[in-house]
Each structure stands twice: as C-alpha cells, then as structure tokens.
Amino acid sequence: MHQHRGELLEAIVRRSGYSLKALSEKLGVSRNTIYNKFKEYNLSYDFIVRVGEIIHYDFTYEYPAIKTRLRIDTNQSTSDLWRLERKYSRVLESYNGLLNFLLRMANDYHLTRMQKEIEKLPG
C-alpha cells in the first residue's frame, strides 16, 4: 500500500516544530505552495529531500527509494541518527508516562515523601 507522501511530509514537518513560515522562506516558496504540496499524493522525492535537509530529517526510513545518504563528520549516517532519536523519544515518552503514573499514585495515597522524590527527578 502506498502512502500519501504529502500528508506524511506534513505530519513530520509539524512534529519537527519547524515553522511553515521559516520553511517556506528557506524553500523560496509561499506558505500556500507548501499547503498545496501537503495535498499531493505522489509528491516528488526531490521536494521531500529538500524539506528533509531544511528540517534535518532523513526520509530514507519512510521512503527507502530515496538513496540520499548524507554523512556527517563522524561518518555516521543521518538516518542512523534519526533512528536513534526516534528510539530516544519513545524511551523519554515512557519515562514521562511512568513519572506521571507514580506521581498520581503518590498523590492518591498521600505519599508525601515519594511525591517530593518524584518532583526532584528530571522530566
């Protein structure tokens, strides 16, 4: 099954936190053009790669057909770094979920010492 490239691009751009205004300026197009690109089912890989370079995202994970493998000074590919970032994000989300659960339990059972210890933790 084929993915709607424009919708996937939009989701990743929005998740990246990169503003559409800044993206449009870097691409040299209007924001309306970007919105129109998000509607394209078979958006060109060239456009996707250009956006990826701007928002520092390697789309080869989503689209293995894209063969652009940029190397950084350490000779580790950017796609490997993005995979690590995705793993880190999942671990961080789990950590935060666990902290929230523990804090709710401490609040529910009036465990003030546990509450204080949890509040000291980063997150």
N, C-alpha and C positions, 0 to 999 in steps of 0.2 A: 504494500500500500504506500502510495506517495504522500509526502507531507506537503501542506500548503506552505511554501517557502516564505511568503510574505508574512503570514501570521506567526510562524516560528521566529523569524527575524524580529518582528515587533515584540514578541514576548521576551526575547533575550535582551533586546535594547532597553526595554522598560525595566527589566530586572537588574540590568547593569547600573542603573541610576544615572546614566549619561543623558543629558537633556537633549530633547529633539531640536531645540534651537541651536545648541552647540554643534550637534551632529550635522544639521543642515548647513551651517556655516562651513564646517570642515569639508563637506562634500561639494559645496558650491551650488546647492540647490535650495529651493524653498521648502518650508515645512509641509506644504501641500503636496509637493512631489514625494516627500517621504511617506506621507499618509497614503498616497496612491501606490507607492511601492509595496506597502504593507498589505495591500489588497491583491497583489499579483500572486497567483497560484504558482506559476513557474518562474519566479523571479530569477534573474541571471546570477550565476555563481560569481561573476566578476563584481557585481554590486554587493553581494553578500560578503565577499572577501574584503572589499574596500571598507565596508562598515566594520567588519571584524578588526581590521587594522586600526581603525579610529578608536573603537571602544575596548581594544585589547582583548579580543575574544577570537579563539580559533574555532572555526566552524567545521573543521575536518572531522570532528567527533560526530556531529549531526549529519554531515554530508561527506562520506569517505571519498566521493568522486573529486572533491577539491584536493588537489595534490600540493597545495602550497604549504610547505612545512618550514616556517621561519625558525632560524636558530638564534639563540642568544649567546652572549659571551661564554657562558658555561657549557655550551654545546648541548644543552638540554632543550628539547623542542617545546614550543609554547603549548602545544596540545597536551603534553605531559604535565605542564604546569597547571593548565586549566582543569585537567582531571583531578590533580591533587587539590586544587581549590574547591572543586565540587565535593570531593570527599571531606575536606575540612569543613565546608559549610554544613554538610549533613551531620558531622560529629558535633559541631557547635550548636546546631538546632536541637540535637538530642540532649546535649549538656544543659542548654537553657530550659528545655522541657522538664528535665529531671529536677533542676533547681526550683522551678515553679511548683512542681508537684510536692517537693519536700517542704517548701515554704507554706503551701496550703495546708499540708498535714500538720506542720508545726503550729500554724495559726489555729486550725480546728481543735487541736488537743492542748492548746495553750502551753507549748513547749518553748518558753522564752529563751532559754539558753541556746536551743537549736536554732531558733529564729535569728538570734544575734550572730551565730557562727555562719549561717547561710548568707546573711547580709554582708558579711566580710568577703565572701567569695566573689571573684570577677564574674560578670555576666549581667 
